[in-house]
Amino acid sequence: GGACLGCSGGRQTRLLAMVVQALPLGLMYPVRRIATWLVFVSVWLLVQNQRGAVRLNRLESLVVALAIERVAAEAVLPLVAIAVKWLVIGRYREGTYGLWSNYYLRWWIVDQCTLLCGRGLFRHSQAGLRLYCRLMGARVGRGVRFHQRARVAEFDLVMIGEGCMIDDVTVRGFCLEAGRMRLLGVTLGDGCSLCTKVSVHPGSVVPRGACLGPLSSTYHMLPEDVPASNRLFCSQTFPEPNWCWKAPGLLLLLVVWAVQQAPLLLVLQSMCLQPWYKKDLEGYGDVLEWFLTPDRVGYYVALRVVRACALPMVRLACGIAVKWLVIGRFTAGQRKRSGWQLFKHWLMARVLPPEALHEATQLIGAHYGGVSAVLRMLGAKVGRRVYWPGSGFQGLVEYDLLEVGDDVVFGSRSVIMCCDGEEALPVRIKDGANVADRCVLLPGSTVGRNALLGSGGLAAKGVVLEAGSKSVGSRQGAALLLEPGSAAAASAPTERPFGRAFYGGGASYTVLPAWFQALVSSCSKAFAVSYRALTLSLALLLTRGALVAAGTDIGGGLGFVDVAGVLVPLYVATQNAASLLALALAVACKWALMGRRAPGDYDWDTSSYCQRWHLYLSLTALIRSAYFGRGLLEYLQGSAYLVWYFRALGARIGADVCLYPTGADPMMTEPELVEIGSWAAVDRASLVAHINSVGRFSLNMVTVGARATLRSDSRLLSGATMLPESTLLEHTLILGGDVVDERSTWQGWPGQIVAMASVVSQKETPDGYVAVT
């Protein structure tokens, strides 16, 4: 239903679309960056030139200016996003709109602005998050709690009842449908709980008190699908210590943060001691000259490198120290035993959150033995020759309760929970087991020897997956068993190609040691931050040259407008050139290291492909997670520019394909093995052409037919095919080798056909629950 408003959206490459969709990367990002720098410089001059009784020295005034600039940005930028939302789009309206229509472009630019500006100071408290959503137009009840990674969008279409608990889940009214965008309302009844990796589809109405467990969706809400027991697995329901415990904990976290900043302060102090260091800066001309001092440029770059490469390791060291000096070991048992026990869980989750651990392991080689060593230092029991996920783990806090055997292979983006809202229990992954991508392992679960928990698999609380068994997905709170275990599988050898190649010396090529992989990762990160830092230095150099060429006296009392009027356009131009060069370098790096991929088997012990791929991922840090926490490509999502980029990498993509308008995690990793027909639409879905099953790595084609649609949280596995005009609804997995019939609609993990000709069949129970049939 819904009116089709402006469905004739036009071509993806029409002039208005090209101009609007170039704004985030071409104008909004550089303006935000240079604006915050100018604010910092203005505050620095103001603080430094105070003539009161208490006058700060250069280093002290620099630190104060940085702090004021950061707080100002956190306060103002979210308000800018709120203003842009109301000025550009007003209230979101339900309906169907053409892709690249004027309404789509208005929706798209507001979404980009919201992501670029962030939630700022609002994100630091639950009351702040609720207020932010209300200011954006959402109806949010009292007592609602959001995970820090939860996202709400299309706010006017979202209604969240009182007391809802929302984990790291996206609640939004946007979806793709038959080559168009569609906006529908989303309603969460009072007291709902949404656990990790729940898919909420636009148009859904979640009944009062429903508790959606991990890896479920709002398409399946029969009473047996949403029992109250699922509430235990929502992190927002976990008990916390009272303020008598939190107050000293926050003080300790502040001390830890101060220790983490020590390397930066040492670099700044070293700079202040240099003979070229000018003590008095009276105007913007002095600042311009000061920032362009050759040695000063080196220190500016050094600060960025230290922040990117040293601070994560210092934070890791602090986390390990606090773990053993303050927190101690975690043991199995009831979570609510005492205030001290609650405090331990609360403090560990904050002193070393999964994101911080992942940032550190990226520097030492995310897949290799360095990760094993770090986890052992945190208390986990880890075997030999483990292949770790490049994305790290979410949900892991009680490291002492994690047991990983020899030769275990992990996929990416999985969650390991050793503790729920009620009790802590060990999670055991036995020798030779394979935990694939997007899995969730709940407390007390065991993955048996040589067992496979496939994509999106849910290891339920206390479950034991038999040795050699194969399971996938999640239905009614448990993984779907594809193949039972056997005695032969239980006793079979566990050594995998990765272990033979990397640790056993059994590869047919030269294997680069772990220390070399760590060196490449660290140097790539250092190069990426240096590259971005020098963009500003180059813009400042050009600004000085332009002012001198115009006959301006640099030391003659330049004002803010004099400098900003020249610097801002020059920085925008310089940043655009740097972004284009970064994309070109990424494309060149791909062809130089990977060449043109072809379907086939590429095991670690017989092919250098996996090693070269890891090097390629490290070297392309230049375009990933660098631009205010977002990758460079995320500024291009849903535009023709992103399609052009993947075509340059070898993808075969037809005309007017809408690619990742709300992002992707990840975007396609093997573009030349992906074929997408004209007018297809791919939202936050997975098109990954590789599969790493029980350590055997292979590549296969992935095909999306013309006018086909993949909605958010859907996945087309390596070797799967979608025929023209077919649709995958939210939370849908198509297994390798399967074919989605023409004009059919599928849903489920693994997927099942639910309709032909894009009509979804639903049934409703007397209690108001809805399930796809």
Number of C-alpha atoms within 10 A of each C-alpha: 8 12 11 15 16 18 20 14 19 15 17 21 15 13 9 14 21 16 11 16 22 18 17 18 21 20 16 17 21 22 18 15 17 18 15 16 15 18 17 21 21 18 20 23 20 14 19 22 18 12 9 7 6 7 13 16 13 21 16 14 20 20 14 18 22 19 14 16 21 15 13 16 19 18 15 14 20 22 20 14 22 20 15 17 24 15 11 13 15 14 15 19 17 21 17 24 25 23 28 29 23 19 20 21 22 16 17 20 20 22 18 23 22 20 17 21 21 19 22 20 18 18 19 11 13 16 15 15 22 21 17 21 21 15 16 21 22 20 18 22 18 13 16 22 23 24 19 15 12 14 15 16 18 25 23 22 24 24 19 23 22 18 18 27 24 27 25 20 20 20 26 22 26 26 25 24 23 19 23 25 23 26 21 22 22 24 21 24 20 21 19 25 33 35 27 25 24 24 24 27 25 21 20 17 20 26 19 18 19 25 27 32 27 29 26 28 27 25 23 20 25 20 15 10 21 26 17 16 10 19 25 19 26 23 24 22 19 18 17 20 19 11 10 9 17 15 12 11 18 15 11 16 16 13 11 17 15 11 15 21 16 13 16 18 16 12 15 18 13 11 18 15 9 11 7 13 14 11 10 13 17 15 20 24 20 18 18 21 17 17 17 18 13 12 14 17 16 14 17 20 20 19 21 19 22 17 18 20 20 19 21 21 20 19 22 23 17 17 22 21 15 19 22 13 9 13 17 14 14 20 16 16 13 15 21 16 11 10 15 13 17 18 19 22 20 19 25 20 15 15 23 20 18 17 13 18 20 21 20 24 25 22 24 23 24 24 22 23 20 19 24 23 14 19 18 17 17 21 21 18 18 20 16 16 23 24 24 21 21 18 19 24 21 18 20 18 25 25 24 21 24 24 18 22 21 21 28 29 30 25 23 18 19 24 21 21 27 27 29 23 18 15 17 21 24 24 26 21 27 22 25 30 27 28 29 25 21 18 28 31 27 26 26 23 24 24 27 24 28 29 30 28 33 24 26 29 29 30 30 20 21 15 17 15 24 22 26 25 22 20 24 26 27 25 18 17 21 18 26 20 17 13 14 13 20 13 10 10 16 19 12 13 13 21 19 22 22 24 24 16 21 22 17 13 13 17 20 12 13 12 16 11 11 17 14 12 21 20 14 20 27 24 17 20 24 21 17 22 22 20 16 19 18 16 19 22 19 16 21 22 17 17 22 21 13 15 16 12 9 9 9 15 11 18 14 11 14 17 11 14 10 14 19 17 11 17 23 20 17 20 25 23 16 18 24 18 13 16 19 12 12 20 17 14 15 21 17 15 17 21 15 11 13 16 13 14 15 13 14 12 16 18 20 25 22 15 16 17 17 16 15 15 15 17 18 20 17 22 22 20 22 26 19 17 13 15 19 14 11 14 15 19 18 23 26 23 23 25 25 22 19 19 23 13 18 20 15 17 20 21 19 17 23 16 16 22 25 26 26 26 25 18 19 19 12 13 19 18 17 23 24 23 25 23 20 24 22 19 25 29 30 30 24 22 27 23 29 23 25 22 20 18 18 24 23 16 19 18 20 23 24 25 22 28 22 24 23 29 30 31 24 28 23 28 27 27 23 25 24 22 22 27 19 22 24 26 34 32 27 28 28 27 26 25 19 17 14 15 15 25 17 17 19 22 25 28 24 24 26 21 21 17 17 19 18 16 12 18 11 16 12 13 11 12 11 6 9 14 21 21 16 20 14
